Structures are given as C-alpha cells and as structure tokens.
C-alpha cells in the first residue's frame, strides 16, 4: 500500500494532537505531588523522609512504647484510633488496642505527610 500525501488538514490535526499531549504531560508533571501518606507496621522500624529530613518511628512490643526521633524544625501531631488527640513526645506509651495511630508531620511551609502506624 503506497504512502498517502500529507495534506494540510492532516498536518494541522497532527500538530493539534501533539500540542494537546504536550500540554497534558506538562500539567501532570507540574501538578504532581509525591505521596503524602505512609503506612508503617508496628512490628518494624519505620523511617519517613520528609523535606530532606528523617523521622523515625520505633514501637517496642515488650514495653508498649513508641519512640519518635525527629528534627527540631518539624511539627508532629498525633491521634489515636478513637480520634482522640495524642501528645507527641520522644517516647509514648501506646498499647496495641489504641492502634492504629496517625501522625501528621508538617513544616513551616504547610507541607505535610500523614503516617499511620498499624498493628501487626
């Protein structure tokens, strides 16, 4: 089958389609945000990288304590599974019955990430 001649109408159609595709990919690239939710298992240490800083959660089953290591300029707010607020300190007493526990890590620029600590 011989190739057909490229008409002005077909060329315009190809150019319009390319402009639409380039605009869609550009918009998606600009508006893309990294995942702002992380799920962690209480049986394993969990390290979350946020704004080039690490936040570490470590649950110790034997003592029912959750240790949180974070940078000073980050703010962490926590809540228990029943929705009640959790006072976030370096070490917190949390039983398995109070899990899952949700933390919201934020910085001064209102960027945030949600971390759920799930029971085994």
Biopython code that builds the backbone (N, CA, C, O; Angstrom):
import numpy as np
from Bio.PDB.StructureBuilder import StructureBuilder

atoms = [
    (1, "UNK", "N", (0.844, -1.166, 0.000)),
    (1, "UNK", "CA", (0.000, 0.000, 0.000)),
    (1, "UNK", "C", (0.897, 1.240, 0.000)),
    (1, "UNK", "O", (1.716, 1.406, 0.904)),
    (2, "UNK", "N", (0.757, 2.080, -0.968)),
    (2, "UNK", "CA", (1.621, 3.258, -1.057)),
    (2, "UNK", "C", (1.249, 4.301, -0.004)),
    (2, "UNK", "O", (0.095, 4.389, 0.416)),
    (3, "UNK", "N", (2.228, 5.079, 0.413)),
    (3, "UNK", "CA", (2.005, 6.139, 1.397)),
    (3, "UNK", "C", (1.209, 7.265, 0.753)),
    (3, "UNK", "O", (1.412, 7.601, -0.414)),
    (4, "UNK", "N", (0.302, 7.838, 1.532)),
    (4, "UNK", "CA", (-0.505, 8.937, 1.013)),
    (4, "UNK", "C", (0.217, 10.256, 1.238)),
    (4, "UNK", "O", (1.065, 10.390, 2.120)),
    (5, "UNK", "N", (-0.143, 11.201, 0.427)),
    (5, "UNK", "CA", (0.449, 12.521, 0.517)),
    (5, "UNK", "C", (-0.043, 13.206, 1.800)),
    (5, "UNK", "O", (-1.210, 13.071, 2.167)),
    (6, "UNK", "N", (0.844, 13.938, 2.476)),
    (6, "UNK", "CA", (0.495, 14.657, 3.699)),
    (6, "UNK", "C", (-0.226, 15.948, 3.326)),
    (6, "UNK", "O", (0.351, 16.859, 2.733)),
    (7, "UNK", "N", (-1.498, 15.998, 3.690)),
    (7, "UNK", "CA", (-2.290, 17.182, 3.363)),
    (7, "UNK", "C", (-2.175, 18.208, 4.486)),
    (7, "UNK", "O", (-1.718, 17.900, 5.587)),
    (8, "UNK", "N", (-2.600, 19.440, 4.181)),
    (8, "UNK", "CA", (-2.562, 20.497, 5.193)),
    (8, "UNK", "C", (-3.484, 20.152, 6.364)),
    (8, "UNK", "O", (-3.138, 20.392, 7.521)),
    (9, "UNK", "N", (-4.639, 19.598, 6.066)),
    (9, "UNK", "CA", (-5.590, 19.226, 7.116)),
    (9, "UNK", "C", (-5.022, 18.169, 8.058)),
    (9, "UNK", "O", (-5.171, 18.262, 9.277)),
    (10, "UNK", "N", (-4.365, 17.160, 7.474)),
    (10, "UNK", "CA", (-3.764, 16.093, 8.294)),
    (10, "UNK", "C", (-2.610, 16.646, 9.131)),
    (10, "UNK", "O", (-2.451, 16.255, 10.288)),
    (11, "UNK", "N", (-1.809, 17.543, 8.571)),
    (11, "UNK", "CA", (-0.700, 18.159, 9.301)),
    (11, "UNK", "C", (-1.224, 18.987, 10.480)),
    (11, "UNK", "O", (-0.663, 18.932, 11.574)),
    (12, "UNK", "N", (-2.290, 19.748, 10.259)),
    (12, "UNK", "CA", (-2.894, 20.533, 11.337)),
    (12, "UNK", "C", (-3.410, 19.602, 12.429)),
    (12, "UNK", "O", (-3.240, 19.885, 13.615)),
    (13, "UNK", "N", (-4.039, 18.495, 12.041)),
    (13, "UNK", "CA", (-4.554, 17.524, 13.015)),
    (13, "UNK", "C", (-3.413, 16.940, 13.857)),
    (13, "UNK", "O", (-3.554, 16.804, 15.073)),
    (14, "UNK", "N", (-2.311, 16.600, 13.237)),
    (14, "UNK", "CA", (-1.154, 16.047, 13.954)),
    (14, "UNK", "C", (-0.581, 17.089, 14.915)),
    (14, "UNK", "O", (-0.265, 16.759, 16.058)),
    (15, "UNK", "N", (-0.445, 18.321, 14.478)),
    (15, "UNK", "CA", (0.114, 19.379, 15.330)),
    (15, "UNK", "C", (-0.800, 19.653, 16.521)),
    (15, "UNK", "O", (-0.319, 19.803, 17.644)),
    (16, "UNK", "N", (-2.108, 19.721, 16.290)),
    (16, "UNK", "CA", (-3.052, 19.946, 17.395)),
    (16, "UNK", "C", (-2.961, 18.815, 18.411)),
    (16, "UNK", "O", (-2.948, 19.064, 19.616)),
    (17, "UNK", "N", (-2.899, 17.584, 17.940)),
    (17, "UNK", "CA", (-2.807, 16.435, 18.848)),
    (17, "UNK", "C", (-1.507, 16.485, 19.657)),
    (17, "UNK", "O", (-1.512, 16.178, 20.849)),
    (18, "UNK", "N", (-0.405, 16.865, 19.025)),
    (18, "UNK", "CA", (0.862, 16.969, 19.748)),
    (18, "UNK", "C", (0.797, 18.068, 20.809)),
    (18, "UNK", "O", (1.310, 17.882, 21.913)),
    (19, "UNK", "N", (0.180, 19.204, 20.497)),
    (19, "UNK", "CA", (0.049, 20.300, 21.462)),
    (19, "UNK", "C", (-0.789, 19.852, 22.655)),
    (19, "UNK", "O", (-0.444, 20.145, 23.800)),
    (20, "UNK", "N", (-1.888, 19.144, 22.394)),
    (20, "UNK", "CA", (-2.734, 18.648, 23.484)),
    (20, "UNK", "C", (-1.956, 17.678, 24.369)),
    (20, "UNK", "O", (-2.026, 17.780, 25.594)),
    (21, "UNK", "N", (-1.222, 16.749, 23.784)),
    (21, "UNK", "CA", (-0.444, 15.776, 24.562)),
    (21, "UNK", "C", (0.669, 16.457, 25.362)),
    (21, "UNK", "O", (0.881, 16.128, 26.529)),
    (22, "UNK", "N", (1.364, 17.383, 24.755)),
    (22, "UNK", "CA", (2.435, 18.093, 25.467)),
    (22, "UNK", "C", (1.852, 18.893, 26.625)),
    (22, "UNK", "O", (2.431, 18.913, 27.711)),
    (23, "UNK", "N", (0.716, 19.553, 26.413)),
    (23, "UNK", "CA", (0.076, 20.317, 27.489)),
    (23, "UNK", "C", (-0.354, 19.396, 28.627)),
    (23, "UNK", "O", (-0.175, 19.736, 29.797)),
    (24, "UNK", "N", (-0.921, 18.229, 28.297)),
    (24, "UNK", "CA", (-1.365, 17.291, 29.334)),
    (24, "UNK", "C", (-0.182, 16.773, 30.146)),
    (24, "UNK", "O", (-0.251, 16.734, 31.375)),
    (25, "UNK", "N", (0.886, 16.381, 29.490)),
    (25, "UNK", "CA", (2.052, 15.870, 30.208)),
    (25, "UNK", "C", (2.725, 16.971, 31.033)),
    (25, "UNK", "O", (3.191, 16.710, 32.142)),
    (26, "UNK", "N", (2.779, 18.186, 30.508)),
    (26, "UNK", "CA", (3.367, 19.297, 31.255)),
    (26, "UNK", "C", (2.544, 19.602, 32.499)),
    (26, "UNK", "O", (3.103, 19.787, 33.580)),
    (27, "UNK", "N", (1.222, 19.656, 32.360)),
    (27, "UNK", "CA", (0.353, 19.913, 33.510)),
    (27, "UNK", "C", (0.520, 18.826, 34.562)),
    (27, "UNK", "O", (0.614, 19.127, 35.752)),
    (28, "UNK", "N", (0.556, 17.584, 34.144)),
    (28, "UNK", "CA", (0.690, 16.468, 35.095)),
    (28, "UNK", "C", (2.041, 16.523, 35.807)),
    (28, "UNK", "O", (2.122, 16.230, 36.999)),
    (29, "UNK", "N", (3.081, 16.888, 35.101)),
    (29, "UNK", "CA", (4.405, 16.980, 35.710)),
    (29, "UNK", "C", (4.463, 18.114, 36.727)),
    (29, "UNK", "O", (5.036, 17.953, 37.804)),
    (30, "UNK", "N", (3.878, 19.251, 36.395)),
    (30, "UNK", "CA", (3.909, 20.401, 37.298)),
    (30, "UNK", "C", (3.033, 20.171, 38.522)),
    (30, "UNK", "O", (3.423, 20.524, 39.635)),
    (31, "UNK", "N", (1.865, 19.588, 38.332)),
    (31, "UNK", "CA", (0.920, 19.433, 39.444)),
    (31, "UNK", "C", (1.149, 18.166, 40.258)),
    (31, "UNK", "O", (0.451, 17.949, 41.249)),
    (32, "UNK", "N", (2.086, 17.341, 39.879)),
    (32, "UNK", "CA", (2.335, 16.080, 40.585)),
    (32, "UNK", "C", (2.934, 16.333, 41.963)),
    (32, "UNK", "O", (3.881, 17.105, 42.109)),
    (33, "UNK", "N", (2.370, 15.676, 42.968)),
    (33, "UNK", "CA", (2.930, 15.719, 44.318)),
    (33, "UNK", "C", (3.267, 14.292, 44.723)),
    (33, "UNK", "O", (2.590, 13.338, 44.339)),
    (34, "UNK", "N", (4.319, 14.174, 45.500)),
    (34, "UNK", "CA", (4.662, 12.854, 45.995)),
    (34, "UNK", "C", (3.594, 12.395, 46.975)),
    (34, "UNK", "O", (2.845, 13.198, 47.531)),
    (35, "UNK", "N", (3.545, 11.114, 47.170)),
    (35, "UNK", "CA", (2.548, 10.554, 48.076)),
    (35, "UNK", "C", (2.664, 11.206, 49.445)),
    (35, "UNK", "O", (3.754, 11.310, 50.008)),
    (36, "UNK", "N", (1.531, 11.640, 49.967)),
    (36, "UNK", "CA", (1.554, 12.304, 51.262)),
    (36, "UNK", "C", (1.015, 11.398, 52.361)),
    (36, "UNK", "O", (0.665, 11.871, 53.442)),
    (37, "UNK", "N", (0.948, 10.095, 52.089)),
    (37, "UNK", "CA", (0.504, 9.141, 53.104)),
    (37, "UNK", "C", (1.456, 7.950, 53.130)),
    (37, "UNK", "O", (1.854, 7.427, 52.089)),
    (38, "UNK", "N", (1.810, 7.533, 54.345)),
    (38, "UNK", "CA", (2.708, 6.396, 54.525)),
    (38, "UNK", "C", (2.089, 5.468, 55.564)),
    (38, "UNK", "O", (1.628, 5.919, 56.612)),
    (39, "UNK", "N", (2.080, 4.176, 55.269)),
    (39, "UNK", "CA", (1.623, 3.172, 56.233)),
    (39, "UNK", "C", (2.833, 2.419, 56.762)),
    (39, "UNK", "O", (3.678, 1.970, 55.987)),
    (40, "UNK", "N", (2.918, 2.282, 58.082)),
    (40, "UNK", "CA", (4.018, 1.566, 58.720)),
    (40, "UNK", "C", (3.450, 0.466, 59.611)),
    (40, "UNK", "O", (2.383, 0.627, 60.204)),
    (41, "UNK", "N", (4.155, -0.629, 59.700)),
    (41, "UNK", "CA", (3.785, -1.718, 60.598)),
    (41, "UNK", "C", (4.485, -1.504, 61.934)),
    (41, "UNK", "O", (5.655, -1.123, 61.978)),
    (42, "UNK", "N", (3.759, -1.752, 63.022)),
    (42, "UNK", "CA", (4.346, -1.537, 64.348)),
    (42, "UNK", "C", (5.451, -2.545, 64.648)),
    (42, "UNK", "O", (6.283, -2.312, 65.525)),
    (43, "UNK", "N", (5.463, -3.658, 63.928)),
    (43, "UNK", "CA", (6.457, -4.694, 64.194)),
    (43, "UNK", "C", (7.828, -4.364, 63.606)),
    (43, "UNK", "O", (8.803, -5.060, 63.889)),
    (44, "UNK", "N", (7.913, -3.308, 62.789)),
    (44, "UNK", "CA", (9.177, -2.949, 62.148)),
    (44, "UNK", "C", (9.470, -1.465, 62.360)),
    (44, "UNK", "O", (8.545, -0.658, 62.454)),
    (45, "UNK", "N", (10.743, -1.102, 62.435)),
    (45, "UNK", "CA", (11.072, 0.326, 62.496)),
    (45, "UNK", "C", (10.601, 1.012, 61.208)),
    (45, "UNK", "O", (10.653, 0.426, 60.127)),
    (46, "UNK", "N", (10.154, 2.231, 61.338)),
    (46, "UNK", "CA", (9.636, 2.966, 60.182)),
    (46, "UNK", "C", (10.379, 4.291, 60.079)),
    (46, "UNK", "O", (10.429, 5.062, 61.037)),
    (47, "UNK", "N", (10.947, 4.544, 58.923)),
    (47, "UNK", "CA", (11.660, 5.793, 58.705)),
    (47, "UNK", "C", (11.010, 6.520, 57.537)),
    (47, "UNK", "O", (10.890, 5.977, 56.439)),
    (48, "UNK", "N", (10.597, 7.745, 57.789)),
    (48, "UNK", "CA", (9.920, 8.555, 56.781)),
    (48, "UNK", "C", (10.814, 9.732, 56.437)),
    (48, "UNK", "O", (11.250, 10.469, 57.322)),
    (49, "UNK", "N", (11.087, 9.908, 55.146)),
    (49, "UNK", "CA", (11.887, 11.052, 54.704)),
    (49, "UNK", "C", (10.922, 12.165, 54.318)),
    (49, "UNK", "O", (10.052, 11.989, 53.465)),
    (50, "UNK", "N", (11.094, 13.317, 54.965)),
    (50, "UNK", "CA", (10.209, 14.459, 54.733)),
    (50, "UNK", "C", (11.044, 15.725, 54.662)),
    (50, "UNK", "O", (11.734, 16.077, 55.619)),
    (51, "UNK", "N", (10.980, 16.409, 53.529)),
    (51, "UNK", "CA", (11.733, 17.650, 53.326)),
    (51, "UNK", "C", (13.227, 17.449, 53.616)),
    (51, "UNK", "O", (13.850, 18.271, 54.288)),
    (52, "UNK", "N", (13.783, 16.371, 53.112)),
    (52, "UNK", "CA", (15.198, 16.018, 53.297)),
    (52, "UNK", "C", (15.579, 15.785, 54.754)),
    (52, "UNK", "O", (16.753, 15.879, 55.114)),
    (53, "UNK", "N", (14.599, 15.485, 55.584)),
    (53, "UNK", "CA", (14.853, 15.157, 56.990)),
    (53, "UNK", "C", (14.192, 13.820, 57.281)),
    (53, "UNK", "O", (13.152, 13.492, 56.710)),
    (54, "UNK", "N", (14.799, 13.058, 58.167)),
    (54, "UNK", "CA", (14.254, 11.751, 58.519)),
    (54, "UNK", "C", (13.489, 11.815, 59.831)),
    (54, "UNK", "O", (13.916, 12.457, 60.791)),
    (55, "UNK", "N", (12.353, 11.136, 59.849)),
    (55, "UNK", "CA", (11.570, 10.950, 61.066)),
    (55, "UNK", "C", (11.471, 9.445, 61.259)),
    (55, "UNK", "O", (11.095, 8.716, 60.342)),
    (56, "UNK", "N", (11.811, 8.987, 62.458)),
    (56, "UNK", "CA", (11.864, 7.543, 62.716)),
    (56, "UNK", "C", (10.861, 7.181, 63.806)),
    (56, "UNK", "O", (10.791, 7.830, 64.850)),
    (57, "UNK", "N", (10.089, 6.134, 63.542)),
    (57, "UNK", "CA", (9.129, 5.595, 64.495)),
    (57, "UNK", "C", (9.561, 4.173, 64.836)),
    (57, "UNK", "O", (9.812, 3.365, 63.942)),
    (58, "UNK", "N", (9.647, 3.870, 66.127)),
    (58, "UNK", "CA", (10.045, 2.533, 66.568)),
    (58, "UNK", "C", (9.138, 2.108, 67.718)),
    (58, "UNK", "O", (9.159, 2.708, 68.793)),
    (59, "UNK", "N", (8.338, 1.062, 67.477)),
    (59, "UNK", "CA", (7.431, 0.553, 68.508)),
    (59, "UNK", "C", (8.073, -0.652, 69.180)),
    (59, "UNK", "O", (8.530, -1.579, 68.510)),
    (60, "UNK", "N", (8.105, -0.632, 70.519)),
    (60, "UNK", "CA", (8.655, -1.757, 71.281)),
    (60, "UNK", "C", (7.494, -2.485, 71.941)),
    (60, "UNK", "O", (6.823, -1.963, 72.831)),
    (61, "UNK", "N", (7.283, -3.703, 71.474)),
    (61, "UNK", "CA", (6.159, -4.521, 71.925)),
    (61, "UNK", "C", (6.216, -4.820, 73.417)),
    (61, "UNK", "O", (5.196, -4.777, 74.105)),
    (62, "UNK", "N", (7.404, -5.122, 73.911)),
    (62, "UNK", "CA", (7.540, -5.562, 75.303)),
    (62, "UNK", "C", (7.152, -4.474, 76.300)),
    (62, "UNK", "O", (6.629, -4.778, 77.373)),
    (63, "UNK", "N", (7.399, -3.222, 75.963)),
    (63, "UNK", "CA", (7.102, -2.123, 76.889)),
    (63, "UNK", "C", (5.943, -1.242, 76.423)),
    (63, "UNK", "O", (5.596, -0.270, 77.094)),
    (64, "UNK", "N", (5.349, -1.573, 75.287)),
    (64, "UNK", "CA", (4.259, -0.773, 74.700)),
    (64, "UNK", "C", (4.641, 0.694, 74.550)),
    (64, "UNK", "O", (3.850, 1.583, 74.865)),
    (65, "UNK", "N", (5.851, 0.942, 74.069)),
    (65, "UNK", "CA", (6.293, 2.321, 73.867)),
    (65, "UNK", "C", (6.595, 2.571, 72.395)),
    (65, "UNK", "O", (7.109, 1.705, 71.687)),
    (66, "UNK", "N", (6.266, 3.757, 71.967)),
    (66, "UNK", "CA", (6.568, 4.195, 70.612)),
    (66, "UNK", "C", (7.568, 5.337, 70.719)),
    (66, "UNK", "O", (7.273, 6.383, 71.297)),
    (67, "UNK", "N", (8.748, 5.128, 70.158)),
    (67, "UNK", "CA", (9.789, 6.156, 70.177)),
    (67, "UNK", "C", (9.757, 6.910, 68.853)),
    (67, "UNK", "O", (9.683, 6.307, 67.782)),
    (68, "UNK", "N", (9.812, 8.229, 68.942)),
    (68, "UNK", "CA", (9.794, 9.086, 67.757)),
    (68, "UNK", "C", (11.059, 9.927, 67.761)),
    (68, "UNK", "O", (11.345, 10.630, 68.730)),
    (69, "UNK", "N", (11.813, 9.852, 66.674)),
    (69, "UNK", "CA", (13.015, 10.657, 66.513)),
    (69, "UNK", "C", (12.784, 11.588, 65.333)),
    (69, "UNK", "O", (12.503, 11.134, 64.224)),
    (70, "UNK", "N", (12.902, 12.902, 65.574)),
    (70, "UNK", "CA", (12.627, 13.864, 64.511)),
    (70, "UNK", "C", (13.560, 15.056, 64.613)),
    (70, "UNK", "O", (14.231, 15.260, 65.625)),
    (71, "UNK", "N", (13.588, 15.828, 63.558)),
    (71, "UNK", "CA", (14.338, 17.075, 63.531)),
    (71, "UNK", "C", (13.564, 18.133, 64.314)),
    (71, "UNK", "O", (12.337, 18.077, 64.390)),
    (72, "UNK", "N", (14.270, 19.083, 64.886)),
    (72, "UNK", "CA", (13.645, 20.106, 65.731)),
    (72, "UNK", "C", (12.647, 20.986, 64.983)),
    (72, "UNK", "O", (11.653, 21.425, 65.563)),
    (73, "UNK", "N", (12.904, 21.247, 63.701)),
    (73, "UNK", "CA", (12.044, 22.183, 62.980)),
    (73, "UNK", "C", (10.792, 21.548, 62.377)),
    (73, "UNK", "O", (10.039, 22.222, 61.674)),
    (74, "UNK", "N", (10.561, 20.273, 62.641)),
    (74, "UNK", "CA", (9.347, 19.609, 62.179)),
    (74, "UNK", "C", (8.332, 19.537, 63.309)),
    (74, "UNK", "O", (8.694, 19.407, 64.478)),
    (75, "UNK", "N", (7.070, 19.622, 62.951)),
    (75, "UNK", "CA", (5.980, 19.521, 63.915)),
    (75, "UNK", "C", (5.235, 18.217, 63.663)),
    (75, "UNK", "O", (4.941, 17.877, 62.518)),
    (76, "UNK", "N", (4.929, 17.485, 64.739)),
    (76, "UNK", "CA", (4.182, 16.236, 64.611)),
    (76, "UNK", "C", (2.950, 16.315, 65.496)),
    (76, "UNK", "O", (3.043, 16.599, 66.690)),
    (77, "UNK", "N", (1.797, 16.061, 64.897)),
    (77, "UNK", "CA", (0.543, 15.961, 65.640)),
    (77, "UNK", "C", (0.060, 14.526, 65.513)),
    (77, "UNK", "O", (0.156, 13.922, 64.445)),
    (78, "UNK", "N", (-0.462, 13.983, 66.610)),
    (78, "UNK", "CA", (-0.891, 12.596, 66.595)),
    (78, "UNK", "C", (-2.320, 12.418, 67.053)),
    (78, "UNK", "O", (-2.870, 13.250, 67.774)),
    (79, "UNK", "N", (-2.919, 11.303, 66.616)),
    (79, "UNK", "CA", (-4.257, 10.946, 67.083)),
    (79, "UNK", "C", (-4.364, 9.434, 67.174)),
    (79, "UNK", "O", (-3.761, 8.702, 66.389)),
    (80, "UNK", "N", (-5.148, 8.979, 68.153)),
    (80, "UNK", "CA", (-5.364, 7.549, 68.361)),
    (80, "UNK", "C", (-6.484, 7.066, 67.450)),
    (80, "UNK", "O", (-7.117, 7.854, 66.749)),
    (81, "UNK", "N", (-6.718, 5.753, 67.473)),
    (81, "UNK", "CA", (-7.732, 5.174, 66.600)),
    (81, "UNK", "C", (-9.133, 5.668, 66.923)),
    (81, "UNK", "O", (-9.997, 5.680, 66.046)),
    (82, "UNK", "N", (-9.377, 6.078, 68.172)),
    (82, "UNK", "CA", (-10.703, 6.582, 68.544)),
    (82, "UNK", "C", (-10.880, 8.062, 68.209)),
    (82, "UNK", "O", (-11.931, 8.640, 68.485)),
    (83, "UNK", "N", (-9.854, 8.678, 67.613)),
    (83, "UNK", "CA", (-9.934, 10.072, 67.209)),
    (83, "UNK", "C", (-9.424, 11.057, 68.240)),
    (83, "UNK", "O", (-9.326, 12.252, 67.959)),
    (84, "UNK", "N", (-9.097, 10.576, 69.428)),
    (84, "UNK", "CA", (-8.607, 11.490, 70.462)),
    (84, "UNK", "C", (-7.177, 11.928, 70.150)),
    (84, "UNK", "O", (-6.404, 11.191, 69.537)),
    (85, "UNK", "N", (-6.848, 13.128, 70.581)),
    (85, "UNK", "CA", (-5.515, 13.682, 70.329)),
    (85, "UNK", "C", (-4.469, 12.924, 71.131)),
    (85, "UNK", "O", (-4.746, 12.406, 72.213)),
    (86, "UNK", "N", (-3.284, 12.870, 70.590)),
    (86, "UNK", "CA", (-2.169, 12.174, 71.221)),
    (86, "UNK", "C", (-1.054, 13.181, 71.443)),
    (86, "UNK", "O", (-0.622, 13.849, 70.504)),
    (87, "UNK", "N", (-0.590, 13.293, 72.673)),
    (87, "UNK", "CA", (0.515, 14.186, 72.987)),
    (87, "UNK", "C", (1.805, 13.538, 72.484)),
    (87, "UNK", "O", (2.237, 12.515, 73.015)),
    (88, "UNK", "N", (2.410, 14.130, 71.471)),
    (88, "UNK", "CA", (3.590, 13.544, 70.839)),
    (88, "UNK", "C", (4.835, 13.970, 71.598)),
    (88, "UNK", "O", (5.155, 15.155, 71.686)),
    (89, "UNK", "N", (5.537, 12.972, 72.148)),
    (89, "UNK", "CA", (6.810, 13.179, 72.833)),
    (89, "UNK", "C", (7.819, 12.207, 72.248)),
    (89, "UNK", "O", (7.491, 11.434, 71.348)),
    (90, "UNK", "N", (9.036, 12.240, 72.750)),
    (90, "UNK", "CA", (10.071, 11.345, 72.225)),
    (90, "UNK", "C", (9.703, 9.883, 72.439)),
    (90, "UNK", "O", (9.955, 9.054, 71.565)),
    (91, "UNK", "N", (9.112, 9.550, 73.587)),
    (91, "UNK", "CA", (8.613, 8.192, 73.839)),
    (91, "UNK", "C", (7.196, 8.290, 74.393)),
    (91, "UNK", "O", (6.910, 9.096, 75.279)),
    (92, "UNK", "N", (6.319, 7.452, 73.849)),
    (92, "UNK", "CA", (4.910, 7.471, 74.250)),
    (92, "UNK", "C", (4.462, 6.062, 74.598)),
    (92, "UNK", "O", (4.855, 5.102, 73.936)),
    (93, "UNK", "N", (3.645, 5.935, 75.629)),
    (93, "UNK", "CA", (3.060, 4.644, 75.979)),
    (93, "UNK", "C", (1.785, 4.453, 75.168)),
    (93, "UNK", "O", (0.804, 5.174, 75.346)),
    (94, "UNK", "N", (1.818, 3.470, 74.276)),
    (94, "UNK", "CA", (0.672, 3.183, 73.410)),
    (94, "UNK", "C", (0.483, 1.672, 73.371)),
    (94, "UNK", "O", (1.399, 0.933, 73.012)),
    (95, "UNK", "N", (-0.704, 1.221, 73.740)),
    (95, "UNK", "CA", (-0.979, -0.217, 73.689)),
    (95, "UNK", "C", (-1.469, -0.594, 72.291)),
    (95, "UNK", "O", (-1.825, 0.271, 71.491)),
    (96, "UNK", "N", (-1.480, -1.889, 72.012)),
    (96, "UNK", "CA", (-1.948, -2.374, 70.709)),
    (96, "UNK", "C", (-3.419, -2.037, 70.496)),
    (96, "UNK", "O", (-3.863, -1.875, 69.359)),
    (97, "UNK", "N", (-4.185, -1.930, 71.601)),
    (97, "UNK", "CA", (-5.612, -1.617, 71.490)),
    (97, "UNK", "C", (-5.848, -0.200, 70.984)),
    (97, "UNK", "O", (-6.904, 0.086, 70.418)),
    (98, "UNK", "N", (-4.882, 0.684, 71.179)),
    (98, "UNK", "CA", (-5.019, 2.074, 70.751)),
    (98, "UNK", "C", (-4.589, 2.285, 69.299)),
    (98, "UNK", "O", (-4.711, 3.389, 68.770)),
    (99, "UNK", "N", (-4.092, 1.240, 68.662)),
    (99, "UNK", "CA", (-3.639, 1.351, 67.277)),
    (99, "UNK", "C", (-4.798, 1.057, 66.337)),
    (99, "UNK", "O", (-5.720, 0.331, 66.709)),
    (100, "UNK", "N", (-4.770, 1.600, 65.136)),
    (100, "UNK", "CA", (-3.696, 2.360, 64.517)),
    (100, "UNK", "C", (-3.596, 3.781, 65.075)),
    (100, "UNK", "O", (-4.581, 4.364, 65.528)),
    (101, "UNK", "N", (-2.397, 4.307, 65.027)),
    (101, "UNK", "CA", (-2.115, 5.669, 65.470)),
    (101, "UNK", "C", (-1.722, 6.463, 64.231)),
    (101, "UNK", "O", (-0.956, 5.986, 63.394)),
    (102, "UNK", "N", (-2.251, 7.672, 64.121)),
    (102, "UNK", "CA", (-1.982, 8.513, 62.957)),
    (102, "UNK", "C", (-1.179, 9.734, 63.380)),
    (102, "UNK", "O", (-1.500, 10.398, 64.366)),
    (103, "UNK", "N", (-0.129, 10.016, 62.618)),
    (103, "UNK", "CA", (0.700, 11.196, 62.846)),
    (103, "UNK", "C", (0.692, 12.050, 61.586)),
    (103, "UNK", "O", (0.705, 11.527, 60.472)),
    (104, "UNK", "N", (0.669, 13.356, 61.769)),
    (104, "UNK", "CA", (0.805, 14.284, 60.650)),
    (104, "UNK", "C", (2.069, 15.095, 60.899)),
    (104, "UNK", "O", (2.161, 15.853, 61.865)),
    (105, "UNK", "N", (3.038, 14.920, 60.011)),
    (105, "UNK", "CA", (4.318, 15.621, 60.108)),
    (105, "UNK", "C", (4.230, 16.841, 59.195)),
    (105, "UNK", "O", (3.864, 16.720, 58.026)),
    (106, "UNK", "N", (4.565, 18.015, 59.728)),
    (106, "UNK", "CA", (4.499, 19.224, 58.909)),
    (106, "UNK", "C", (5.694, 20.126, 59.200)),
    (106, "UNK", "O", (6.386, 19.980, 60.208)),
    (107, "UNK", "N", (5.905, 21.057, 58.285)),
    (107, "UNK", "CA", (6.977, 22.036, 58.464)),
    (107, "UNK", "C", (6.375, 23.442, 58.445)),
    (107, "UNK", "O", (5.154, 23.598, 58.429)),
    (108, "UNK", "N", (7.219, 24.445, 58.449)),
    (108, "UNK", "CA", (6.755, 25.835, 58.483)),
    (108, "UNK", "C", (6.045, 26.260, 57.202)),
    (108, "UNK", "O", (5.287, 27.231, 57.212)),
    (109, "UNK", "N", (6.277, 25.550, 56.104)),
    (109, "UNK", "CA", (5.699, 25.913, 54.806)),
    (109, "UNK", "C", (4.366, 25.232, 54.536)),
    (109, "UNK", "O", (3.879, 25.259, 53.406)),
    (110, "UNK", "N", (3.772, 24.626, 55.547)),
    (110, "UNK", "CA", (2.495, 23.908, 55.419)),
    (110, "UNK", "C", (2.574, 22.671, 54.531)),
    (110, "UNK", "O", (1.543, 22.195, 54.056)),
    (111, "UNK", "N", (3.756, 22.148, 54.298)),
    (111, "UNK", "CA", (3.888, 20.849, 53.651)),
    (111, "UNK", "C", (3.673, 19.797, 54.719)),
    (111, "UNK", "O", (4.100, 19.976, 55.860)),
    (112, "UNK", "N", (3.015, 18.701, 54.365)),
    (112, "UNK", "CA", (2.765, 17.686, 55.384)),
    (112, "UNK", "C", (2.714, 16.295, 54.776)),
    (112, "UNK", "O", (2.516, 16.119, 53.573)),
    (113, "UNK", "N", (2.899, 15.314, 55.649)),
    (113, "UNK", "CA", (2.766, 13.912, 55.276)),
    (113, "UNK", "C", (2.060, 13.200, 56.426)),
    (113, "UNK", "O", (2.315, 13.477, 57.598)),
    (114, "UNK", "N", (1.177, 12.285, 56.071)),
    (114, "UNK", "CA", (0.412, 11.533, 57.067)),
    (114, "UNK", "C", (1.041, 10.152, 57.218)),
    (114, "UNK", "O", (1.298, 9.467, 56.228)),
    (115, "UNK", "N", (1.287, 9.749, 58.464)),
    (115, "UNK", "CA", (1.892, 8.448, 58.750)),
    (115, "UNK", "C", (0.942, 7.663, 59.648)),
    (115, "UNK", "O", (0.569, 8.133, 60.723)),
    (116, "UNK", "N", (0.553, 6.473, 59.211)),
    (116, "UNK", "CA", (-0.281, 5.579, 60.012)),
    (116, "UNK", "C", (0.585, 4.447, 60.538)),
    (116, "UNK", "O", (1.224, 3.739, 59.760)),
    (117, "UNK", "N", (0.610, 4.270, 61.859)),
    (117, "UNK", "CA", (1.302, 3.140, 62.473)),
    (117, "UNK", "C", (0.239, 2.077, 62.716)),
    (117, "UNK", "O", (-0.650, 2.253, 63.549)),
    (118, "UNK", "N", (0.337, 0.986, 61.991)),
    (118, "UNK", "CA", (-0.669, -0.070, 62.034)),
    (118, "UNK", "C", (-0.209, -1.219, 62.914)),
    (118, "UNK", "O", (0.985, -1.517, 62.965)),
    (119, "UNK", "N", (-1.145, -1.876, 63.615)),
    (119, "UNK", "CA", (-0.753, -3.056, 64.391)),
    (119, "UNK", "C", (-0.381, -4.187, 63.444)),
    (119, "UNK", "O", (-0.730, -4.166, 62.263)),
    (120, "UNK", "N", (0.321, -5.160, 63.968)),
    (120, "UNK", "CA", (0.728, -6.294, 63.123)),
    (120, "UNK", "C", (-0.432, -6.940, 62.452)),
    (120, "UNK", "O", (-0.256, -7.906, 61.709)),
]
sb = StructureBuilder()
sb.init_structure("model")
sb.init_model(0)
sb.init_chain("A")
sb.init_seg("    ")
for serial, (resi, resn, name, xyz) in enumerate(atoms, 1):
    if name == "N":
        sb.init_residue(resn, " ", resi, " ")
    sb.init_atom(name, np.array(xyz, "f"), 0.0, 1.0, " ", f" {name:<3s}", serial, name[0])
structure = sb.get_structure()
